[in-house]
Every structure is written in C-alpha cells, then in structure tokens.
Amino acid sequence: MPNKISGYKAAELPVPVKGSGGNGQVADKSQAAAPGAAATAASAVDQLTLTGPARTMQKLSEAVAGAPVVNSAKVSAVKLAIQNGTYQVNSAQVATKMLQYERGLKPGT
C-alpha cells in the first residue's frame, strides 16, 4: 500500500540545478518565485578562504596525485642489472633497515 505524503504541492518541489554536475545542489522554486528573493540570493554568496598551510597541502596533494607510484627508471635499471648478473645486494644495509623496521614495530622503543 503506498504511503500518502501531504503538505506539499508537486509544483513546489526542489529541482536539480542544470549543469550542476550531479553535486547534489538543489534550487528551491518556491524561493525564486517570491518577490525580491533573487536579489537576496545573489547577495548571499558563500565564500571560502584557504590559509597558507591549507593551500600548501592542496598543492602537495595535487602533486602526489599526479606522481607515478613506481619509479620506472629505477625498476628498469634494477631489472637490467639482475638480467646481466651485476646486481649487488648490500647485506649490511639490508640488515640495518630490517632492524630499524623491527624496532619501529615494538611499543615503547
């Protein structure tokens, strides 16, 4: 059985703004029909001011998003060295990094 909703007229329902890109903005026709509502809506503009650190974070975020996840040149060089048999593993450096990682996992160290 359908639920009946009362208290509104179908002609007064909010409709999506054309060209809104699907961002969920809705224009209320009932406000636009009121005299002087257009002037009030035009003067009530939302503003956003970003601080210097916020702008820096935004720029960094954009730079990281555009950067490749993998360093292709380094991967190619390592692959070539492995194929040629010239790749050398620095066991002391590997051991040091493993210990640093292990220490970082332990609480209180």
N, C-alpha and C positions, 0 to 999 in steps of 0.2 A: 504494500500500500504506500503510495507516495506521500511524503510529508509536505504539508502546505505551509509556506512561509508568508506571513503577512507583514505589512508595514512598509512596503516599498512598491514602487511602480517600475515596471521593466524599462521604461524610457529614461529613468534616472540612474540606472546602473553605471558604475565607472567603466570606461572603455580604455583599452591599451592605447598609448600614445603611438602614432605612426612613426616608424623609423627609430623606435626606442631600442632596437637590437635585442629585445627579449630580456631586458634587465629588470623587469618587474615594475617599472614605473606605470602608474595609472593616473589618468586625468579624470577628474570628477566633473561631469557635465553640469551638475546642479550648481556648482560654484561659478562656472563660466557664464551661466545664464543670469546670475544676479548682477544688478547694475553696479558698476564700479569695481567688480571683482577682478577684472582684467588688469586694472591699474594696481591693485593691491598685490596680485600675483606677480606682476612684473617687478615691483619694488622689493618683494620679499625673496631675494636671491640668496641661496646658501653659498657660503664661502668657506674654503679650507686653506689654511696657511701652514705649510710644512716648515719645520725648524731645519737648521743647517744639518744636524745629525740625521734627521729623517730623510733629507734629500740625498745625503751621502749613502745611507742604507738603500735607498731606492736605486741609485746608480750602481751600487755594488751588486744588488740583486739582479739587475738587468745584465750586468757584465757576466755574472756567474751563469745566468740562464743561457747566455749566448756562447759560453765557452764549451769546447768539446770535453766530454767526460774522460776520454782517453787521449794521452799524448801519442798520437800516431807515429810521429818521427822516432820517438824513443822505443816504441814497440817494434818498429821495423828494424831499428839498429840492433836490438837485443835478439830478434829472430835471426837476423843475418849472422850475428856472432855465434849463435848456437849452431846454425847450419854449417858454419865454417870451422867449428870446433875451437874457436878462440875466446869463447865466453868464460870469464874467470869469476868464481864466487869468492867473495871476501868473507871467510868464515868468522873472523873476529868481529866484523861489522854486523853480521847476521846474529851472532851470539849476543852482542851488546844490545841490539834492537829487541831481541826476544826477552832479555832481562828487563829492559825498560817497560815493555808491554806488560810483562808479568807483574812487575811492581805496581803498575798503574791499576791492575785489577784488584789488588789486595786493599781492603779497607784500612785506613789509618797509616798508610806509608807514603 
